[in-house]
Amino acid sequence: MEDAVHALRDWTPGDPASATTLQRLDAEPALYEVVASQQSATEQFLVAADRGAPSLMTGTNRAAGIHLRLDPSVRTFHLRMSSAVTYAWAGHWLVGRGASPDALAVYHPVPADPYGLGSPHEFSGLLDGGDYAFARPGDGATLRVEDRIRRSGSRYMLLGRQMAYSCGSSGGEREANWALLLDRHPRASGRRFLLQLETIHLHSATYSITEGGFPTKRQAEGVLRRIDPRAPAPMPATDPTTGLAPVRQPLPPRTAGQAFRPPPATIPPRRERR
């Protein structure tokens, strides 16, 4: 992020908001680690980890979306940034500004020595939950949830977010945040309130997103109060691709069994008379 900020010093902000955003990034550019991007000669869409965010216990936003557009004809730039609870939600904001969801699904590889410890040290997990920049999706279901979020448009409304538990309260192995959403999808009428729980696994340097759909906000909040790293509260399952209740597969039709046929009668052999 430092190189991108440094390159803008020869350009003029196109509006006051761009100048303010540049000042924010220029103050501590090392806080923002780019993990996915889509770039051209005049435009950049960046998904970044926000290293300063995990210190906020309430309403934690671990990620940020950064959109840069250049106008070479007049040497001006337009720069916007939006905080987000996860990488996928940062990508959702960028897709709304013209980014490709497929491009943002390709994460940059984690450096071989992200902590700069030098040889012979090897990267064997995160040292702290704040090292979100070095975490990547840990399973296929999480990848499908992220893809749906990026493409969701105005389907969801964020109702609340917060840290569920920290590394200290989970014994140093996991850290989690939750987000409560209102689902406007027509088929979600019976499960309007979607709870998303993102869990960061320090040892594997991965994260997973699980979801549960609830008919009322009160029921969802009841589960939130019972989230515990030692015994996670069960959540009604959702399909990772659709975010809706899993479709029950119809049972295959039963085939008529063959009619019972008694075994053929055996005729004892005839004994010859002597």
Secondary structure as GFF3:
##gff-version 3
##sequence-region A 1 274
A	DSSP	alpha_helix	2	7	.	.	.	ID=ss1
A	DSSP	three_ten_helix	8	10	.	.	.	ID=ss2
A	DSSP	beta_strand	12	13	.	.	.	ID=ss3
A	DSSP	alpha_helix	16	27	.	.	.	ID=ss4
A	DSSP	three_ten_helix	29	31	.	.	.	ID=ss5
A	DSSP	beta_strand	32	39	.	.	.	ID=ss6
A	DSSP	beta_strand	43	50	.	.	.	ID=ss7
A	DSSP	three_ten_helix	53	55	.	.	.	ID=ss8
A	DSSP	beta_strand	63	71	.	.	.	ID=ss9
A	DSSP	beta_strand	76	84	.	.	.	ID=ss10
A	DSSP	alpha_helix	87	95	.	.	.	ID=ss11
A	DSSP	alpha_helix	101	104	.	.	.	ID=ss12
A	DSSP	three_ten_helix	132	134	.	.	.	ID=ss13
A	DSSP	beta_strand	136	137	.	.	.	ID=ss14
A	DSSP	alpha_helix	140	150	.	.	.	ID=ss15
A	DSSP	beta_strand	156	165	.	.	.	ID=ss16
A	DSSP	beta_strand	174	183	.	.	.	ID=ss17
A	DSSP	three_ten_helix	186	188	.	.	.	ID=ss18
A	DSSP	beta_strand	193	201	.	.	.	ID=ss19
A	DSSP	beta_strand	206	214	.	.	.	ID=ss20
A	DSSP	alpha_helix	217	224	.	.	.	ID=ss21
###
